[in-house]
Amino acid sequence: MGKNSKAQDAAMRREYQEKRRREEEEKRRRENKLMWQIVIGVVAIILVITAVAVAISVVGKNADDTETDENLADDSNAPKMEDLDFSAVKFENVTNTESETDYVRLNISYTDRDGFLRTGDVVVRLFPEVAPNTVANFKELVSDGFYDGLTFHRVYNGFMIQGGDPEGDGTGDSGRTIKGEFTANGFTNNLRHVRGVLSMARGGYSNDSASCQFFIMHEDTASLDGQYASFGYVVYGMDTVDGIAATKVEKSSPTATETTSPVNPVTINYATFVTVSK
C-alpha cells in the first residue's frame, strides 16, 4: 500500500483528535453524572436522617404530652387532705403482724432532753392512694428488716426528724431510687407537710433520688408541699416524736452548716407492720 498524502494524514489526525475530544467529553459527562449521583445520594441520606430525628422528637413530645395529660387527668382522682383518714389510734389496739398492712410501727430508743434513755413507739398510717410507688418501696424495706437498727441522724426541733440512712449521715441509700411522687415532679400529691406527716427525703440534685431515707414532720412546713413525696401520717406516738425533737444535738462536723446531729444515738430498734383494731 502506498503512503498517504499530506491531506489524508491531516484528515486522519483531525478525525483522531475529534474522536479523543468526544471520548474526553463522554468521560467528563460520566464523571459529572456520577458526582451528581453521589451528591443526590448524600442529600437523600441527610434528609432521611433528619426526618427520622424529627419523627423521634415528635413521638417523644407526644409521649411526654400524653404523660402530662394523664397526670393532669389524674388530678381529679388524687385524694385531697380532707379525703384522708388521720384518725388517732390507741396503742392497746395495735398488734404486730408479719403480714403487710398500711400501718407500720417504729420502736425507737432516744435520750430525752434531761439525759434519760427512753424507748417509744410511733405508728404511721401509709396512704398508697396518695403515693403508691413510694408506699410500695417503704413497705418492701420494712418487710426486709432494712430499718432495724438504723438511726434518726438529723433532728431539727420545730421542723422534722430524718432517719433510715444505712450510713447514718445522710449519704446512704438502699441501692435503688424511685420516682418522686410529688407535684413539682409531675405527680399530683395533695398530702401537705403538716405536723405528723411522713415523707421521703431526697437529694437536691434530682427529683427522682429518693431511696430509703424518710422524715416525720415535727411542725407544719408549707414550703415542702409539692416538693417531696409525702405518703403517711403518725396516728400514734407524736409524744415520742416530740421527745426525739428535743434531744440534744450538735454539728456533725466543724464545717457543718446546721446543728442537727444527735449527741446520743436515736435508734430505730425495729420497724414492723401492725394491725389496728377498732
Backbone hydrogen bonds in HBPLUS format (Angstrom, degrees):
<---DONOR---> <-ACCEPTOR-->    atom                        ^
c    i                          cat <-CA-CA->   ^        H-A-AA   ^      H-
h    n   atom  resd res      DA  || num        DHA   H-A  angle D-A-AA Bond
n    s   type  num  typ     dist DA aas  dist angle  dist       angle   num
A0008-GLN N   A0005-SER O   3.06 MM   3  5.16 116.6  2.48  96.7 111.9     1
A0009-ASP N   A0005-SER O   2.95 MM   4  6.31 159.2  1.99 154.6 160.6     2
A0010-ALA N   A0006-LYS O   2.95 MM   4  6.16 158.2  2.00 146.6 152.4     3
A0011-ALA N   A0007-ALA O   2.97 MM   4  6.17 155.4  2.03 143.9 150.8     4
A0012-MET N   A0008-GLN O   2.89 MM   4  6.13 155.7  1.95 149.5 156.2     5
A0013-ARG N   A0009-ASP O   2.90 MM   4  6.17 154.2  1.96 147.9 154.9     6
A0014-ARG N   A0010-ALA O   2.92 MM   4  6.18 160.1  1.96 148.3 153.8     7
A0015-GLU N   A0011-ALA O   2.92 MM   4  6.13 155.9  1.98 145.6 152.6     8
A0016-TYR N   A0012-MET O   2.83 MM   4  6.05 154.5  1.89 145.7 153.0     9
A0017-GLN N   A0013-ARG O   2.77 MM   4  5.99 164.2  1.80 153.0 157.5    10
A0018-GLU N   A0014-ARG O   2.82 MM   4  5.97 154.9  1.88 146.2 153.5    11
A0019-LYS N   A0015-GLU O   2.92 MM   4  6.10 151.8  2.00 140.6 148.5    12
A0020-ARG N   A0016-TYR O   2.88 MM   4  6.19 158.0  1.92 149.7 155.7    13
A0021-ARG N   A0017-GLN O   2.84 MM   4  6.06 153.3  1.91 145.0 152.8    14
A0022-ARG N   A0018-GLU O   2.90 MM   4  6.15 160.1  1.94 148.8 153.5    15
A0023-GLU N   A0019-LYS O   2.90 MM   4  6.15 155.2  1.96 147.1 154.4    16
A0024-GLU N   A0020-ARG O   2.84 MM   4  6.07 158.4  1.89 149.7 155.4    17
A0025-GLU N   A0021-ARG O   2.87 MM   4  6.12 159.2  1.92 150.1 156.0    18
A0026-GLU N   A0022-ARG O   2.86 MM   4  6.06 155.9  1.92 145.8 152.8    19
A0027-LYS N   A0023-GLU O   2.81 MM   4  6.05 152.1  1.88 145.4 153.8    20
A0028-ARG N   A0024-GLU O   2.84 MM   4  6.12 163.6  1.86 152.2 156.1    21
A0029-ARG N   A0025-GLU O   2.80 MM   4  5.99 153.1  1.87 145.1 153.4    22
A0030-ARG N   A0026-GLU O   2.89 MM   4  6.13 157.1  1.94 146.2 151.8    23
A0031-GLU N   A0027-LYS O   2.85 MM   4  6.13 159.1  1.89 150.3 156.8    24
A0032-ASN N   A0028-ARG O   2.77 MM   4  5.95 160.1  1.81 149.8 155.3    25
A0033-LYS N   A0029-ARG O   2.86 MM   4  6.02 153.7  1.93 143.6 151.5    26
A0034-LEU N   A0030-ARG O   2.84 MM   4  6.09 157.4  1.89 148.7 154.6    27
A0035-MET N   A0031-GLU O   2.83 MM   4  6.05 157.3  1.88 147.6 154.4    28
A0036-TRP N   A0032-ASN O   2.93 MM   4  6.16 163.0  1.96 150.0 153.8    29
A0037-GLN N   A0033-LYS O   2.93 MM   4  6.14 148.3  2.03 142.5 152.0    30
A0038-ILE N   A0034-LEU O   2.87 MM   4  6.17 152.6  1.94 148.0 155.3    31
A0039-VAL N   A0035-MET O   2.87 MM   4  6.19 162.0  1.90 151.6 156.7    32
A0040-ILE N   A0036-TRP O   2.80 MM   4  5.92 167.0  1.81 148.8 152.8    33
A0041-GLY N   A0037-GLN O   2.85 MM   4  5.98 151.7  1.93 140.8 149.3    34
A0042-VAL N   A0038-ILE O   2.86 MM   4  6.13 161.5  1.89 154.9 159.1    35
A0043-VAL N   A0039-VAL O   2.90 MM   4  6.14 167.0  1.92 154.9 158.7    36
A0044-ALA N   A0040-ILE O   2.87 MM   4  6.02 153.4  1.94 143.5 151.4    37
A0045-ILE N   A0041-GLY O   2.91 MM   4  6.20 156.0  1.97 148.9 155.0    38
A0046-ILE N   A0042-VAL O   2.91 MM   4  6.21 161.9  1.94 153.6 158.5    39
A0047-LEU N   A0043-VAL O   2.86 MM   4  6.11 157.3  1.91 148.9 155.4    40
A0048-VAL N   A0044-ALA O   2.88 MM   4  6.13 154.2  1.95 147.8 155.0    41
A0049-ILE N   A0045-ILE O   2.86 MM   4  6.13 167.2  1.88 155.4 158.5    42
A0050-THR N   A0046-ILE O   2.86 MM   4  6.03 161.8  1.89 149.5 155.1    43
A0051-ALA N   A0047-LEU O   2.83 MM   4  5.98 155.7  1.89 144.4 151.5    44
A0052-VAL N   A0048-VAL O   2.86 MM   4  6.13 157.5  1.91 152.8 158.7    45
A0053-ALA N   A0049-ILE O   2.91 MM   4  6.15 162.9  1.94 150.6 155.4    46
A0054-VAL N   A0050-THR O   2.88 MM   4  6.11 159.2  1.93 149.5 155.3    47
A0055-ALA N   A0051-ALA O   2.85 MM   4  6.05 155.5  1.91 144.5 151.9    48
A0056-ILE N   A0052-VAL O   2.83 MM   4  6.10 160.6  1.87 154.4 159.1    49
A0057-SER N   A0053-ALA O   2.91 MM   4  6.11 158.0  1.96 145.5 152.1    50
A0058-VAL N   A0054-VAL O   2.84 MM   4  6.09 156.6  1.90 149.9 156.2    51
A0059-VAL N   A0055-ALA O   2.85 MM   4  6.09 160.9  1.89 150.3 155.8    52
A0060-GLY N   A0056-ILE O   2.80 MM   4  6.01 163.7  1.83 151.3 156.2    53
A0061-LYS N   A0057-SER O   2.83 MM   4  6.03 158.2  1.87 146.2 152.7    54
A0062-ASN N   A0058-VAL O   2.77 MM   4  5.99 158.6  1.82 148.1 154.6    55
A0063-ALA N   A0059-VAL O   2.79 MM   4  6.06 151.6  1.87 147.1 155.6    56
A0064-ASP N   A0060-GLY O   2.82 MM   4  6.12 157.8  1.87 149.2 155.3    57
A0065-ASP N   A0061-LYS O   2.71 MM   4  5.95 159.5  1.76 151.2 157.7    58
A0066-THR N   A0062-ASN O   2.71 MM   4  5.89 149.7  1.80 142.4 151.5    59
A0067-GLU N   A0063-ALA O   2.80 MM   4  6.07 158.3  1.84 148.0 154.0    60
A0068-THR N   A0064-ASP O   2.76 MM   4  5.99 162.8  1.79 150.5 155.9    61
A0069-ASP N   A0065-ASP O   2.70 MM   4  5.88 158.2  1.75 145.9 152.8    62
A0070-GLU N   A0066-THR O   2.76 MM   4  6.01 152.9  1.84 146.9 154.7    63
A0071-ASN N   A0067-GLU O   2.85 MM   4  6.16 157.6  1.90 150.4 156.5    64
A0072-LEU N   A0068-THR O   2.80 MM   4  6.08 159.4  1.84 151.7 157.9    65
A0073-ALA N   A0069-ASP O   2.68 MM   4  5.90 147.2  1.78 143.2 153.8    66
A0074-ASP N   A0070-GLU O   2.83 MM   4  6.09 132.9  2.06 139.7 152.6    67
A0074-ASP N   A0071-ASN O   3.05 MM   3  4.98 126.5  2.35  90.5 105.0    68
A0075-ASP N   A0072-LEU O   3.09 MM   3  5.23 152.3  2.17 101.3 109.9    69
A0077-ASN N   A0074-ASP O   2.79 MM   3  5.07 136.0  1.99 106.0 119.9    70
A0078-ALA N   A0074-ASP O   2.92 MM   4  6.13 130.0  2.17 154.5 169.8    71
A0078-ALA N   A0075-ASP O   3.33 MM   3  5.27 140.8  2.50  94.9 105.2    72
A0083-ASP N   A0080-LYS O   2.80 MM   3  5.22 150.5  1.89 113.2 123.2    73
A0084-LEU N   A0081-MET O   3.16 MM   3  5.57 161.2  2.20 112.6 118.2    74
A0089-VAL N   A0235-VAL O   2.97 MM 146  5.78 158.4  2.01 142.6 143.1    75
A0093-ASN N   A0090-LYS O   2.91 MM   3  5.49 156.3  1.96 115.2 123.1    76
A0094-VAL N   A0091-PHE O   3.01 MM   3  5.13 163.7  2.03 111.5 114.5    77
A0277-SER N   A0093-ASN O   2.95 MM 184  5.10 161.9  1.98 141.9 145.4    78
A0095-THR N   A0275-THR O   3.00 MM 180  5.27 158.7  2.05 148.6 153.6    79
A0275-THR N   A0095-THR O   2.81 MM 180  5.27 154.8  1.88 148.2 154.4    80
A0097-THR N   A0273-PHE O   2.93 MM 176  5.59 153.3  2.00 148.0 142.2    81
A0126-LEU N   A0102-ASP O   2.69 MM  24  5.01 173.1  1.69 155.3 157.7    82
A0274-VAL N   A0103-TYR O   3.06 MM 171  5.52 155.8  2.12 133.5 135.1    83
A0104-VAL N   A0124-VAL O   2.99 MM  20  5.40 159.1  2.04 151.1 157.9    84
A0124-VAL N   A0104-VAL O   2.87 MM  20  5.40 163.8  1.89 157.3 159.9    85
A0105-ARG N   A0272-THR O   2.73 MM 167  5.32 170.3  1.74 166.9 167.9    86
A0272-THR N   A0105-ARG O   2.99 MM 167  5.32 155.5  2.05 144.7 152.4    87
A0106-LEU N   A0122-VAL O   2.74 MM  16  5.11 166.9  1.75 154.5 159.2    88
A0122-VAL N   A0106-LEU O   2.91 MM  16  5.11 153.2  1.99 143.0 151.8    89
A0107-ASN N   A0270-TYR O   3.00 MM 163  5.53 172.2  2.00 166.7 169.2    90
A0269-ASN N   A0107-ASN O   2.69 MM 162  5.48 133.3  1.90 151.8 166.9    91
A0108-ILE N   A0120-GLY O   2.81 MM  12  5.40 171.5  1.81 170.6 171.1    92
A0120-GLY N   A0108-ILE O   2.80 MM  12  5.40 158.9  1.85 158.8 162.9    93
A0109-SER N   A0267-THR O   2.86 MM 158  5.19 157.1  1.91 149.4 155.6    94
A0267-THR N   A0109-SER O   2.84 MM 158  5.19 139.3  2.01 152.2 159.5    95
A0110-TYR N   A0118-ARG O   2.87 MM   8  5.37 156.3  1.93 145.1 152.2    96
A0118-ARG N   A0110-TYR O   2.69 MM   8  5.37 173.6  1.69 175.2 177.6    97
A0112-ASP N   A0116-PHE O   2.79 MM   4  5.41 161.9  1.83 157.1 153.1    98
A0115-GLY N   A0112-ASP O   2.91 MM   3  5.33 165.1  1.93 117.6 121.6    99
A0123-VAL N   A0236-TYR O   2.83 MM 113  4.96 163.3  1.85 137.4 143.0   100
A0235-VAL N   A0123-VAL O   2.84 MM 112  5.81 149.1  1.94 151.5 161.9   101
A0236-TYR N   A0123-VAL O   3.30 MM 113  4.96 140.9  2.46 144.1 139.2   102
A0125-ARG N   A0233-TYR O   2.72 MM 108  5.28 163.9  1.74 156.7 157.1   103
A0233-TYR N   A0125-ARG O   2.89 MM 108  5.28 142.7  2.03 138.6 150.8   104
A0127-PHE N   A0231-PHE O   2.88 MM 104  5.49 162.7  1.91 153.3 149.5   105
A0130-VAL N   A0127-PHE O   2.95 MM   3  5.40 153.8  2.02 112.0 120.2   106
A0131-ALA N   A0127-PHE O   3.26 MM   4  6.66 162.2  2.29 158.0 161.3   107
A0135-VAL N   A0131-ALA O   2.97 MM   4  6.14 163.8  2.00 161.6 166.5   108
A0136-ALA N   A0132-PRO O   2.96 MM   4  6.09 159.4  2.00 143.7 150.0   109
A0137-ASN N   A0133-ASN O   2.95 MM   4  6.09 155.3  2.02 143.6 149.7   110
A0138-PHE N   A0134-THR O   3.02 MM   4  6.25 160.7  2.06 147.6 152.8   111
A0139-LYS N   A0135-VAL O   2.85 MM   4  6.05 163.5  1.88 156.2 160.7   112
A0140-GLU N   A0136-ALA O   3.03 MM   4  6.18 155.5  2.09 143.3 149.7   113
A0141-LEU N   A0137-ASN O   3.11 MM   4  6.38 156.2  2.16 147.5 153.5   114
A0142-VAL N   A0138-PHE O   2.97 MM   4  6.25 156.6  2.02 150.5 157.2   115
A0143-SER N   A0139-LYS O   2.85 MM   4  6.07 163.9  1.87 153.1 157.5   116
A0144-ASP N   A0140-GLU O   2.99 MM   4  6.18 144.9  2.11 141.6 150.8   117
A0146-PHE N   A0141-LEU O   2.96 MM   5  5.19 150.7  2.05 165.6 160.9   118
A0145-GLY N   A0142-VAL O   3.00 MM   3  5.16 158.5  2.05 107.3 114.1   119
A0148-ASP N   A0145-GLY O   3.24 MM   3  5.49 147.2  2.36 105.5 114.7   120
A0150-LEU N   A0147-TYR O   3.05 MM   3  5.43 168.4  2.06 130.5 132.8   121
A0149-GLY N   A0268-ILE O   2.66 MM 119  5.34 153.1  1.73 169.0 175.1   122
A0268-ILE N   A0150-LEU O   2.71 MM 118  5.44 171.2  1.72 157.4 160.5   123
A0164-GLY N   A0151-THR O   3.15 MM  13  6.15 145.4  2.27 149.4 157.4   124
A0152-PHE N   A0266-VAL O   2.81 MM 114  5.38 148.6  1.90 150.3 159.6   125
A0154-ARG N   A0162-GLN O   3.28 MM   8  5.06 170.6  2.29 149.1 146.9   126
A0162-GLN N   A0154-ARG O   2.76 MM   8  5.06 170.0  1.77 158.5 161.7   127
A0155-VAL N   A0260-THR O   2.79 MM 105  4.95 169.7  1.80 144.9 147.8   128
A0156-TYR N   A0160-MET O   2.92 MM   4  5.36 158.3  1.96 162.0 168.3   129
A0159-PHE N   A0156-TYR O   2.91 MM   3  5.42 146.5  2.03 144.3 143.8   130
A0160-MET N   A0156-TYR O   3.04 MM   4  5.36 132.9  2.27 136.7 149.4   131
A0218-HIS N   A0159-PHE O   2.84 MM  59  5.11 159.7  1.88 120.0 124.3   132
A0219-GLU N   A0159-PHE O   3.39 MM  60  5.28 157.8  2.45 127.1 122.7   133
A0161-ILE N   A0216-ILE O   3.04 MM  55  5.46 152.5  2.12 145.0 153.0   134
A0216-ILE N   A0161-ILE O   2.90 MM  55  5.46 154.3  1.97 154.0 160.2   135
A0163-GLY N   A0214-PHE O   2.92 MM  51  5.71 159.4  1.96 161.0 167.9   136
A0214-PHE N   A0163-GLY O   2.98 MM  51  5.71 156.0  2.04 151.0 158.8   137
A0168-GLY N   A0165-ASP O   3.03 MM   3  5.09 136.4  2.23 100.0 112.6   138
A0178-ILE N   A0210-ALA O   2.90 MM  32  5.72 146.8  2.02 153.9 162.6   139
A0185-ASN N   A0182-PHE O   2.90 MM   3  5.52 151.7  1.98 118.8 128.1   140
A0187-PHE N   A0182-PHE O   3.20 MM   5  4.98 157.3  2.26 127.9 124.4   141
A0186-GLY N   A0183-THR O   2.96 MM   3  5.20 155.4  2.02 119.7 118.1   142
A0184-ALA N   A0226-GLY O   2.84 MM  42  5.49 159.5  1.89 147.1 151.1   143
A0194-VAL N   A0192-ARG O   2.93 MM   2  5.70 132.6  2.16 105.6  91.3   144
A0221-THR N   A0193-HIS O   2.89 MM  28  5.71 164.9  1.91 171.2 176.2   145
A0197-VAL N   A0194-VAL O   3.05 MM   3  5.76 161.8  2.08 148.8 148.5   146
A0196-GLY N   A0217-MET O   2.92 MM  21  5.12 171.8  1.93 131.5 134.3   147
A0234-VAL N   A0196-GLY O   2.77 MM  38  5.01 152.8  1.85 138.5 148.0   148
A0217-MET N   A0197-VAL O   2.94 MM  20  5.39 165.0  1.96 153.4 158.0   149
A0198-LEU N   A0232-GLY O   2.82 MM  34  4.66 170.7  1.83 117.1 119.0   150
A0231-PHE N   A0198-LEU O   2.83 MM  33  5.89 168.1  1.84 159.3 161.7   151
A0232-GLY N   A0198-LEU O   3.29 MM  34  4.66 138.7  2.47 136.2 131.6   152
A0199-SER N   A0215-PHE O   2.93 MM  16  5.44 162.5  1.96 159.4 164.7   153
A0215-PHE N   A0199-SER O   2.80 MM  16  5.44 155.4  1.86 155.8 160.2   154
A0200-MET N   A0229-ALA O   3.08 MM  29  5.44 151.7  2.16 124.5 132.2   155
A0201-ALA N   A0213-GLN O   2.95 MM  12  5.37 163.0  1.98 126.8 131.2   156
A0206-SER N   A0203-GLY O   3.35 MM   3  5.96 167.3  2.36 116.3 119.2   157
A0224-LEU N   A0221-THR O   3.22 MM   3  6.07 168.0  2.24 122.4 125.9   158
A0225-ASP N   A0222-ALA O   3.00 MM   3  5.36 152.8  2.08 111.1 119.5   159
A0227-GLN N   A0224-LEU O   2.96 MM   3  5.27 161.2  2.00 132.1 133.6   160
A0240-THR N   A0237-GLY O   2.96 MM   3  5.22 131.7  2.20 102.9 115.5   161
A0241-VAL N   A0237-GLY O   3.20 MM   4  6.67 153.4  2.28 145.2 152.5   162
A0242-ASP N   A0238-MET O   2.84 MM   4  6.07 155.9  1.89 144.6 151.0   163
A0243-GLY N   A0239-ASP O   2.95 MM   4  6.15 149.4  2.05 136.7 145.0   164
A0244-ILE N   A0240-THR O   2.90 MM   4  6.21 155.8  1.96 151.7 157.8   165
A0245-ALA N   A0241-VAL O   2.88 MM   4  6.09 158.7  1.93 149.2 155.6   166
A0246-ALA N   A0242-ASP O   3.13 MM   4  6.33 130.4  2.39 137.8 149.5   167
A0246-ALA N   A0243-GLY O   3.25 MM   3  5.21 136.3  2.45  93.0 104.7   168
A0247-THR N   A0244-ILE O   3.08 MM   3  5.30 162.6  2.11 109.1 114.7   169
A0263-VAL N   A0248-LYS O   2.87 MM  15  5.72 169.8  1.88 140.3 141.0   170
A0250-GLU N   A0261-SER O   2.73 MM  11  5.17 148.7  1.83 137.5 146.8   171
A0261-SER N   A0250-GLU O   2.92 MM  11  5.17 150.2  2.01 164.4 161.3   172
A0256-ALA N   A0253-SER O   3.04 MM   3  5.20 163.2  2.07 111.2 116.7   173
